[in-house]
Amino acid sequence: MAVTDDTDAPRTWLSWRDATETALYGPGGFYLRPEGPAGHFRTSVHASPLFASAVARLLLETARELGGGSEDAYAFVDMGAGRGELVTGVLAALPEGFPVRAYAIERAERPEGLDPRISWLPSPPEGVSGLLFANEWLDNVPVDIAEADADGVARRVLVRPDGTERLGPPVDGADAEWLARWWPLTESGARAEIGRPRDEAWADAVAILRSGRAVAVDYGHTAGTRPRFGTVTGFRDGREVRAVPDGSCDITSHVAMDACAGPGAVLTTQRDALRGLGVSAERPPLSLASTDPVAYVRALSATGEAAELTARGGLGDFLWLQERV
């Protein structure tokens, strides 16, 4: 719980949104380091090439829905591309000759040795048709934190680079409206991450599509399942750590996915989404072990990877937000 303390000069305190922006994306920020996100935590992309293959199948589905002649190229836009792991895997999984323009959207510098077919951009291109895919991007869009004080008033939580917190002024304006609609705080000590910047970031991302499909994948929650004390945390070297906005760790929080969803959006679990794209955790038939032992071992390995991607209590509980344009 943040404390109310006005003894320090205001300039020593920042909102969590501003502090996170500097810690992650400012000079020497955590996400601009050479090792990239994969040096500190494991996403579905790193868990198995089955994930990129499933996304490639989703791109093919999108292309069939769009139609068009053989001279058309379909865009694949990888939001928050890390070091290009997903877009590289998608290109490798697509059928030879499939017409695609690949875009990796990332603030960090382009990594050496990346496939020359991939355009590396700080922001997505406008007016493209195809699939925009944002895997664990929204959780790193910086947001403010609110906490209800002793009187039940939602106040902004201010923070120092060392992680020390105190309560600031009452939440007002558009942020107050967002809290009232999506995450009301009335009980003293209850906390919330104000997701309005994520809603706007997602709407802007969807808007770059002329036609196609936009998908956001993240750990998140919906109305009725909001955590009482919020979810902000840090990650470093593969371990969860206290969130400290000094650039030494990732700072992340779960996404209010229903708040991000536009009209007609579909929200489902990763477990169901991947199963719909052919990712199965069923064991191969034992008879294959005697007829083709090598194929059996490969299939068994794929089964284990599929099980991790769709596991309850793990990656399978991630939420997929899908919107058609």
Sequence and secondary structure as in RCSB ss.txt:
>XXXX:A:sequence
MAVTDDTDAPRTWLSWRDATETALYGPGGFYLRPEGPAGHFRTSVHASPLFASAVARLLLETARELGGGSEDAYA
FVDMGAGRGELVTGVLAALPEGFPVRAYAIERAERPEGLDPRISWLPSPPEGVSGLLFANEWLDNVPVDIAEADA
DGVARRVLVRPDGTERLGPPVDGADAEWLARWWPLTESGARAEIGRPRDEAWADAVAILRSGRAVAVDYGHTAGT
RPRFGTVTGFRDGREVRAVPDGSCDITSHVAMDACAGPGAVLTTQRDALRGLGVSAERPPLSLASTDPVAYVRAL
SATGEAAELTARGGLGDFLWLQERV
>XXXX:A:secstr
  B    S GGG EEHHHHHHHHHHSTT GGGSTT GGGT   HHHH HHHHHHHHHHHHHHHHHH   TT  EE
EEEET TTTHHHHHHHHHS TT  EEEEEE SS   TT  TTEEEESS  SSEEEEEEEES GGGS  EEEEE T
TS EEEEEE TTS EEEEEE  HHHHHHHHHH    STT EEEE HHHHHHHHHHHHTEEEEEEEEEE EE TT 
  TB   EEEETTEEE   SSSSSEEE  EEHHHH  TT EEEEHHHHHHHTT       THHHHH HHHHHHHH
HHHHHHHHHT TTTGGG EEEEEE 
